[in-house]
Amino acid sequence: MAFMTRLSRLMRADLHAMLDRLEAPDLVLAQAVREMEQTLERDRRALARQERERARLGDQKAALESTLRQTAEALEDCLAAGQEDLARPVVRRRLETERRVGQLQQRLRELEVDCEARRQRLAEQESRLADLRARAALYQEMVEPEEEVYRETWPASSDAVRDADVEVALLQAKRQRGAAS
């Protein structure tokens, strides 16, 4: 059984090595950057939706608080006039409005916590994206100079020194040496 395990591990390693050679690191980095940008944009839109929802709920809360003030005044008027029959529906409406305000406040707190968590995630994602972009740029800089150095240090075959050129240069050197003596 140990032999089979070792053999399967060797096959997986060979397969992974072959896949590593087939992958183009610059393309993989570019794809990772694109995916992170898409995720970041999707999260930004979700945060904007949550903030719009929070603003809408804040407006509803303000309207309900205005209703509470009106019902308090109406209740005061009913009690001042001794009209308990008229005061009961006002009290009911006030209680319902107070419950609704409590629910809205709870939802607003939840949204605020969610928004803050999403803002933190966005900041982390933006940091990771900037880091990945820097790595991609560094990789690009590493790849491009290697290609240039390769072109500069390895002359093309047309620039190669031929045997005939060596012989001619040797004859010229002998002639100059003979002329100098």
C-alpha positions, 0 to 999 in steps of 0.5 A: 500500500505504501508503494501505491501511495508514493506512486500516486503522490509522484504522479500528482506532483508530475501533473502539478509540475506540468500544469505549472509550466502550462500556466502563464503567470502574467495571465493568471495575475491579470485574471486575479486582478480582474476578479478582485476588481469585480468583487470589489465593485459588487461589494461597493454597490451592495454598500451603496444599497445598504446606505440608501436603505439606511437613509430611507429608514431614517426618513421613515423614523423621522416621519413616525417621530412627527406622528408621535408628536402629533398624537401626544398633542392630540392625546393632551387635547382629548384628556384636557377636554375629558373625552376618554372615548376619543383618547383611546384610538389616539393611545392605540395609534401612539402605541403602534407608532412607538413599536414601529419606531422601536423596530426601525431603530433596531433595523437601523442599528443592524444596518449600521453594523452591516455597513461598518463591517462591509466598509472594513471588508472593502478597505481590506479588499482594496489593500489586497488589490493594491498589493496584487497590482504591485506584484503584477507590476513587479512581475512585469518589470522582472519579465521585460528586462530579462527579454531585453537582456536576452536580446542584447547579450545573444547576438543574432546569427547574422552578427556571428564571426565567420572563420573567413573573417578570423583568417583575414584579421590574422593576415592583417595583424601579421602584415602590420607586425611585419611593417612595424619591424 
